[in-house]
Amino acid sequence: MSPIRRFGTTLLAAAALGLPFTPAATAAPAHHGCPSSVPFTSGTEGYDTFRIPAVVRAADGSLVAFAEGRRDSAGDSGAIQTVAKTSRDDGCTWGPLSVVDTNGDNTAGNPTPVLARDGELVLLTVHNGPVSEAQIMSGVASQQDTRRVFVSRSRDNGRTWTPARDITDETKLPNWRWYATGPGHATVLEHGPHAGRIVVPANHSSAPPAGSADVGTEAKYYGGHDLYSDDNGRTWHIGFTDDRTDGVIAANETSMTELPDGRLYFSSRNQGSAAEHRVDGYSFDGGQTLAKPYQVQPGISGTKVEGSVLQTADHRLLVYSGPADPATRARMQLRFSTDGGRTWQPGLTLTPNPAGYSDLVQDGPRTLGVLYETGTAGPYESIVFQRVALTDVR
């Protein structure tokens, strides 16, 4: 395990504003001007809570950070908008907040952004009406109120966005109920016959089989899938699906990345009985199928939570970010693999504090950026962007 490292500087912006995030005693040293910044602080800018981070680098080199702006409470339903801020200095400072997607007093969230090969930013989001996840999973939500999938585009590096377009008919099977893209970044493939393809990791829940006494809220009905587009996000297709109902593996929120040899690596939260571990799988055909169904990954353990994976630009490391505490959402840690995800080792701990969802981005040739939920009394007090030198990951 890498030794725990100490900040060389303080979080100047957080200290100046009195923000709830406090610099951790376990973090990467400062470099290139700033170690960290706080783009989203709950209880400010008209929102009760900011959650569900995602980050992508635009064609002009700027970073665009997304989140759910939860207007009235920290809950997973209600008036939730997808919001964004842009940084033009590699995440040291952030511009004003903009609303990217809204659904009135209902939910527009799960931001999943990607920079398409044509230079435009593509953003998938998911909407639902005034209903809960349990109501959607049990099949009592109307077609209007159930989960629906949307796509928006930006031709100016995230300054403005097209109105969200409903693509549910292309991306959701009739027997699926719950639905979530990502959350976190999607990926444009760089290698092989499918170079240029956008691949979006996703999950869903299925209806119980006819005659079953189940209602659909049982965890075993969660499943995984992905979406792909070969025309820069204008049309979409469902790729693999993983719908086992054995109760051991039930894929949920998912991240993916492309390995140097062109394989796709998928890493998923598990709602099944092996929930203390992630589950993962590989695709050899650009996301159309999984080589094998999802399997338990014993090298990444922790509480049930979303996590992010990213293959570094120098091809040396596959990196995972997520809470490492086995009992609660706390201790944001990087873990790394040098064999394409077969085995994992613990790396740098970013904070021992409460921490939740995260997303990874290549912040420079030798630097990673980690956008993650954290706080002192709880994990949803702020969303922090932290820069980590690749040499400090392990």
N, C-alpha and C positions, 0 to 999 in steps of 0.2 A: 504494500500500500504506500502511496506517496505520503511523505510527511505533511502534516498540516502546516500551512504557511500563513503568515500574518500580513495584513495590509501595510504598505509603505506610506499610504496617505489616508485621509478620511474621505467620506462621501460629502464633498463640500456642498453640493446642492441640497442634500437632505438635511445637513446640519443648519444651513442658512434658513431653511424654511420650517424647521422643526418637524420634519416628517416622521412618521412612526417607525420607519425602517432605520435600524441602527447598524453601523458597520460590524460585520462579523469578525470574530477573532480568528476565523479560519477562512482565508481567501487568498486569491492570487495577488502578487505584488503589483503596484502601479506601473504603468508603462505608457508611452506615447500620449502623454497629456492627461488622461483620466482613467481611473479604474472602473468606475461605475456611475450610473445616473438613475433617476427615478422618473420615468415617463408618465406613470399613472399612479395617483394617490387616491384611495377610496375616501369618500366624503367630500370631494372637491369637484368643481366643474359641472355641478348639477347632477351628480350620480352618487348613489349610496355606496356602491361597490364597483370596482373594476376587476374583472376576472378573465380567464381563458386567453392567455397571450399567444400571439403568433407574430413572426417577424420575417421579412424578406428584403433582399437588396434589389433596388430598382435599376433600370438600365443606366441611369445617370450616376450611379454609385451611392446614392442616398439609401438609408435604411428606413423602412416603413414598418412601424410597430402597430399591431392591431390588438384590440381587446373587446370584450363585451362590457358595455357601459350599462350597469344594472341600476335603473333610475330610483326605484322605491325600496329595494331591499337586496340582500345578498342571495336571495333565492334563485333557483334555476328556471323559474318561469315568471311571467309578468312582463312589464315594460323593459325590454332589453334591446339595446341598439348595438350594432357593430361600429366601433369608433377607431380612429387611427391618429398617429402622430408621426412626423418625419424628422429624421436627423440627417444633417449634411456634414457632420464631423465625426462619423463612425460611432455614434451613440453617446457622445459626451453631452450634447444638449439636444432638446427636442422642440419642434415648432408647435403651433397651436393645435388643439384637438379639432378634428372634423368628424362628422357623422357620415359613415360610408353606406350603411344599410339600416333601414328602420321598418318596423311593422306596426306602427301606431302604438297602442298600449300593450301590444303583444311582443313576441320574441322574434328577433332576427340576430342569430349568433353563430357560434362555432366557426369563426373565421379561419379559412384555409387558403392562404395566398400563394402565388407562384409567379415568377417572371417567365413569360412565354418566350419562345425563340424569336418572335417578331418584335420583341422589345416592349410589349404591353404587359401590364400587370393584370393577372386574372385572379379573381377572388370568389371562392365558393362560400356560401352561408346557408344556414338552415332556419326556416321559419316554423312557428306553430302558433295557434290561437291560445285563448285563456284556459288551457288545460295542463295537467301535470304529466310527467313521464309515465306514471302508473296508469293514468287514464288512457294515454296513447297506447301503451303496451297491452292493455286489456281490451282494446278495440272499441271503446265506447266513444272516442273522439270522432267528430265528423270529418269528412274529406277536406273540408275547408280548414279545420282547426288542427288536423294531424300534422306530422312533420313533412315539410316540403323543401325541396332543394332549389337554390337560386345561384346565378352567376352574374357578376359584374365585371367591368373592364375599366382600366385606366390607361389612357394614351399619353399622359403627361406625368408619369412617375409618381402617381398617387395624389396629385393635387385635386383632380376631379374624377368622378366615376360615373359610368353609365347607370341608368336605372336597373335594379336587379331583375333578371329575367328568370322565370320559372322553368326549370329543366327536370322537374320531377318525373315526367313520363319517360325520360331517357335514362334515369338514374336510380329508380326505385321499383322493385318488383311488387306485384299486387298483394302478396301475402306478407310483406314487410310492414311493420308498424312504427316502432321507434326508428330513428335515423340520425346519424351524426357524421359529418365530414371531419376528418382529423380528430381534434383540432391541432393546429400547428401548420407549418409550411407544407405545401405539396412539392413535387420534384419534376423537373424536366430532364429526360434521359439524355445522356451524352454519348453513349456507346452502342454499337451494334445496329441491327436492322431497324430498331425502333427509336433511333436518335431523334430528338425533338418532341417525342411523345410526353404529354403531361400525365402524371400518375398521382392520383389522390387517394390516400388511405382513408377508409371509412368503416362504419359499423352500423348495425341495424338490429332489430328484434323481429322474430317471425311469429305468426299466429300458430297456436297449438293445432295439431292434426284433428281432423273431424272425429268426433266422438270422445275426445279427451276431456277429463274433468278439470284440466288446467285452464287458467284464465289468460295466460300470456305474460303475467308479471313475474313469473318464475325466472330466476337468473339464467337457467339453462337455455332460454330462448334467445339470448343475445348471440349474435354471430358477426363475423367479419367479412368484408369485401373491399374491393377497390374500384375506382373509376379511372378511365383513361380517355384522352382526346388526342387525335393525330392531326388536328387542324387549329392548334393554338387556342383551344378552349371554346370553339364555336359549336361543335357537336360532341356528344359524350356517349360512352359505352360502359356497361358494367363488365368488369373483369372477373377475377376469381370470386368465389363465395366459400365461406367456411361456416357450416350450419349444424355442427354436431350438437346433440342434446343429451350427451352422456353426463352432464353435470360437473365434469372435471375441468373441461376447457370451454369457456364461453367468452369469445373475443369481444372486446369493447373498444374504447378509444385507442387509436392506432397511429403510429408514425412510421415512415419508411425512408429509405435512402438507397441510392445506387452505389454498388461496390465497384472498384476499379475494373473488374473483369466483366462488368455489365449485368451481373445478377442484381436483383432487387432484394433488399432485406427489410422485412416487416417486423415491427415490435409492437405488441398489443398488451394493454391492460387486460387482466383476466377476472371475470366475475364468477368463475366456477370454483370448485372446491380446492383447487390449487392456487388460490388467489394471492398467496404470499409471493408468488413468482410471476414474472412476465411470461408471455408466450410469444413465440416468434416463428417465422417461416421465410422461405425464399421463392422467388419467381425467376425462371430462366427465359421467359418469353414476354418480357415487358409488362408484366402484371396481368396477363390474360388468365393464367392459372398459377396455383401454388405447386411447387415440386412435391411437397408433402403437406398434409394438413398441419395447422398450427401445433407446436409442441411446447411443453413446459421448458423454460430457460432457467436452469438452477443458478446461473451466474448473476442474475439480476433479481434481487428480492426487495421487499418493502411492502408498505400498505397499498391498498387499492388506489390507484391514481394514474392520471395521464403521464406520459413521459415522451421525450424527443430523442431521435437518433439522427446522426449526421456523419457521413464519411468526409474526413478532412481533405482539403484541396491537394495536399501533398501526398495523399493516398496512404499515409502511414498508419492512421488511427481511425477506427470506427468509434464514435463517442455517443454515450447515452447520458441524458440528464434527467434526474428525478429524485424525489425524497428517498432517503436510505433508512430512515427510522422504521423498524418493523411494525410498530403499533400505531403510529399517528403520522400525519403529514408534517414532517419536520426533517431537518438536516439535508438540504439540497446538496447533492453530490454528483460529480461526473464519474462515470465508469467507462472503461475503454476496452477495446478488443483489437488485437493485432492479427486475428485469423478470420476476419469476415463475420464475426458474431457467433462463432461456435463456442468460444469461451470468453469470459469477461473478468476484469480485475477492477477493484476499487481505485479511484483516482482522487482528484482534488475535491475537498469539501468546500463549497462556496459559503455556507452559513450553517451554524448549528440550530438556528431559530426555526420557528414554524415556517413551512414552505409547501407549495402545492404544484400547480401546473407550470410547464416550462416549454420553451422552444429554442432551438439552436440555429445559428447562422454563421457562415464564414465571414468574419469581420475584417479580414485582411489576409495576406498570404501566410502569416504566421500567428494569426489571432482568431479565436472563437468569440462569438457573442452569445450570451445566455440571457434570455428574457424570461423572468420567472416571478411567480407570486410568492410574497414573503411578508413578514411582519414580526412584531415582538410578542404581542398577546395572542395573535392568530395569524394564519397564513394569507389572509385576504386583505391586509391593510394597504398593500402597495404592490405594484409590478415594477421590478427592478431590472435594469439592463446592466450586465456585468461582462467586462472584457477579460479574457483569459488567454495568455500566451500558450501556444501549443506545447511548448517545453514544460509548462506547469501543469498540464493535464494529468500527468502521471509522476 
